[in-house]
Amino acid sequence: MDRLGVVHAGAMHRALVEDTEARMGMHESRGSLRGLRVVVTGGTAGLGRALVTELSQRGAQVGLVARRRELVERVEREVPGVVGVVGDVGSKDDIHPIALQLTGRLGAVDVLIHNASSLGPVPLRPLADTDCEDLERALAVNVVGPFRLTKALLGALVGSASRGVGALVVSITSDAAVNAYGGWGAYGASKAALAHLSAIWEAELGKDGIHFVSIDPGDMDTELHALAIPDADRASLKRPETSATQIADRIATELHAHADRREENAS
Amino acid sequence: MIAATMPTQRPSDARLLVVDASGHVSHRARVELAEVLRPGDLVVANDAATIPASLSGRHDRSGRPIEIRLAARRSVDARDPSRFRAVLFGEGDFRTPTEQRPLPPEVRIGDHLTLGSLAATITALDHPRLVDVAFDGTAAHVWEGIAREGRPIQYAHVPTPLRLWDVWTPIAGPPVALEPPSAGFVLDFRTLGALHARGIAVHTLTHAAGLSSTGDPALDAMFPLDEPYEIPAATAVAIHRARREHRRVIAIGTTVVRALESSARAHGRVRPGPGLASLRIGPRTDLRVVDAIVSGTHERGTSHHALLSAFTDDATLARADEALEGARYRTHEFGDSCLVERRLAEIALAV
């Protein structure tokens, strides 16, 4: 009987899992993001584009921000339900109109992914040959823009944290932020600054339930990578879809971990 | 008082006039707000972000220039940006005081307005200048037009054009206010940290603050218009608990008073969820929830000033006005602040 009982329980469990997977879609059985409002900057190409698909498949409502209207509209057509906003995170004047459209159309923002990036001067060149304006542009897109957008959306994130949904800001960084690679000066220095800002935001606001993480997605087969290293062996590069899956897993893990901690604190 | 003419949300020298429950008036630095409040107090703030609600363009039938100021929303759900009540102005902009603005062209129901990339239709007329408008197009199109071409509503006392970052409070979230809930300018994250450290909880509600003034006495008499709000469950629970434990509820701004007192009046107690604030608060209002208000400084005769008379008696308010005048406090949305505690003299005498 015991043995039968155990088998029976196992079958019940399998049936439950299969039923749940059928109802929620296979993707949701691991790391569902159903109901979350997630913003991705630079969501029309490379990792950003892969993230839009991955997050949507996991049930998130996705807002994306990118500069080129025709690309934004194409992603809106390709991924039903996506909210596309045209704007340049590197431009001070664009930030509040972007934030207004995102919060207006999504109703709230729970997760913000700073993915839009500038390589700095292309082709890559040593710092001695880097124009100051190229460094300024890299800092504007990779550091100051994310800082401004975080500030403009902070009230929305505070709201998500206080509703118990959890609030998370993800900065996409690079190993060039840690290692000093020749030719990667503007990009590497700006990504190092982005990662450090993220860490300080976490130190300041993590205790209030608004969390900040930096994620290095690895070397991916993207347009950005082709601009930086045109003759790279593409077969050796990671697919952006793989990185997008890992990042979505990490987002789900972070939000669940913090929710568990909140429950422990409450009890 | 003198007008605050610079769009600085938190001048380092901002002051706080404290009118306590016994009617005593004192001067404090506004950065000391956390020390002025008491451990156990519950602070409630309005987290609405402000829509750039002034749009300029043309009245199609007459071809004449027109400015519309979005005056009230129908719901607190930000995702519907298509229908508003609005007030019409003729040629010109905020640099001309509202009472001196030329009248708008005469409009009829069904008239079309072209406002930059946006098109709108007049759907109702309550007054030659107070109308209902419906924007054409998808929510995405309307939000983009408002975001790119709208300007924050402003008045002639601030000469430089306001930008959205001038009017969004540090906690601004859902974009549903048409003028900023400016009492909330006081709440930077340093102050939020100081409140937390002193055992003072901060909760929010969302109240779609509407247009405050038109310069037309007949229209202004109809203000404030009904304003939608939403009270989160956590805020309602915190308020019930505070009241049960005889701790004070401190409202940051008149919009919070209006939302909480409207909800308590409609349901007997503050209830979570959406509602419509139609209550006008004045000297005869019996406050059921809010024990003190942090507000801007307001001149006698304004509806904001009238709201303060729900908290304290006329003689005390007159002394407060004298103190504001005598010490040359700055007024209007970027000015100094006051904290007015509900007068408890009668209770004190009875005990």
Interface residues (C-beta under 8 A of the other chain):
Chain A: V83 G84 V85 V86 H96 P97 I98 L100 Q101 T103 G104 R105 L106 G107 A108 A152 L154 G155 A156 V158 G159 S162 R163 G164 E204 L205
Chain B: D47 A49 I51 P52 D77 A78 R79 P81 A139 A140 W143 E144 I146 A147 R148 R163 L164 W165 W168 T169 P170 I171 A172 G173 P174 P175 F189 H203 T204 P232 A234
